[in-house]
Amino acid sequence: MSEIIKAPRGTRDILPAESWKWEYVINTAAEVMKDFGFAQIMLPMFEHTELFSRGVGETTDIVEKEMYTFTDRGDRSITLRPEATAGVMRAALENNLCAQGAFAKLWSWGAMFRYERPQKGRYRQFYQIDAECLGIENPEADVEIIDLSIELFRRLGLKNLEVVINSVGCENCRKIYRDKLYEYFSAHKSELCESCLARLERNPLRILDCKNPECGKIADGAPDIYDSLDDDCREHFEKVRAGLERLGFKYRIDKRLVRGLDYYTKTAYEILSGDLGAQNAVAGGGRYDNLANAVGSSVKIPGVGFACGLDRVVLVMEEQACSFGKIPEPEIYVVADDEESRKHAQILTHKLRNAGVHVECDISGRSFKNQIRNASGCKLACIVKDGKFEIRSKDDSGVGIVSKILEREREKFVDIKNVLAQKSTGFVDKALEILEHERDHVTNIKNVLEKKRAGDYSDGIVKLDNLDEAFDYLSANL
Ligand code: AMP
């Protein structure tokens, strides 16, 4: 027998038990984007390879080792997008979104593809929420992007996050800095890992974010980028910091934060989670004033943006027991007793759904008993029998009241226990008497509660004579 074909390594299915949580995160992101004035853009999942090799940078890990590149049937080199920014910039240029000094605030979400070693929070197909502000050079745009990403996480209820920022300067500053780094790391060649030796020749800046602890120690003593920043880049960074402080944000400066993509200029930042292990970045971004030119624009279009890892956000939210809103549950379950009643149930369900009500009705031919069992999770059940409609509700408020009484009784038990603890014989007899009485009381309450939990709909039965009456009643009461 042939084996079931499995999903490729590094990919996974987001099943219904989880997908509703993703929907919540995406919907929350859409609300935050709206509040910040960002409009959604939907982009192709594949682009010409050149967009990424020129945009992201030939010497980056992404372009060197991680892209899913193939030749299509028309003999073109195509790449599944490893990130969104280059595609957003391409779309803006192609559609003249930033012509004559106009600016564009755009957001998007979707799958990205990188050939990386899969581990917790790292996949080969993963999802990002992405926001880009194009056409503005002002540091206030950087502050708005950082504010936007923090606000997204605040609304999602994420805790234990750290904002880390740095400035990587402009091209001119980086040239100077690169030479300084080359000189410094060349003197430590024998201590660097193999990858860093290659980085030294191609892009020494990348040694700064090597995860190898030995390289890290050497990088700690590397020249400081601030000594290479020109006045404009220094002033930009100061303004970004002042803006963040004005908004009351705490952040840490990490001079080794260079990020893995070549297009960054000036601001680079990341948001780290204390609950993710090695892959601890939930979002990263920064400014990219040269990207437009790198992908062929003759005019300068500055930009700043961020991408947040959706897979990791959901992981952290689960670990931190954050709320994902309400699990989608039917408001009413329509139960039918026999063949004729099933037809009524079908029409009623159709009409209620037309009216925008979340309704469940058995379509698999289950027995009446099984339908009732399924309905027990629902607050309302509509039982169709002999052409009549019976609406039964679970009285949740009743459950609440009983729970409260139960709590009160529990306190009484504590009192009785205290009396007993006094060990006076008269008191003991009295206390035992009360105790017996209260125990019966509590057992009764417990029974009521258990019946309710098991789906007893005996409260609030409403009997209706035909389908129209049932529909009118339900649409008025849901
Ligand atoms: P980057 O485009 O590398 O700056 O990544 C931005 C964000 O995307 C990161 O902070 C992660 O949250 C997420 N991310 C990047 N690569 C992966 C991956 N392979 N699997 C899951 N999430 C990722």
Boltz pocket constraint, residues with backbone or C-beta under 6 A from the ligand:
constraints:
  - pocket:
      binder: B
      contacts: [[A, 82], [A, 83], [A, 114], [A, 116], [A, 121], [A, 122], [A, 123], [A, 124], [A, 125], [A, 126], [A, 127], [A, 128], [A, 260], [A, 271], [A, 281], [A, 282], [A, 283], [A, 284], [A, 285], [A, 307], [A, 308], [A, 309], [A, 310], [A, 311], [A, 312]]
      max_distance: 6.0
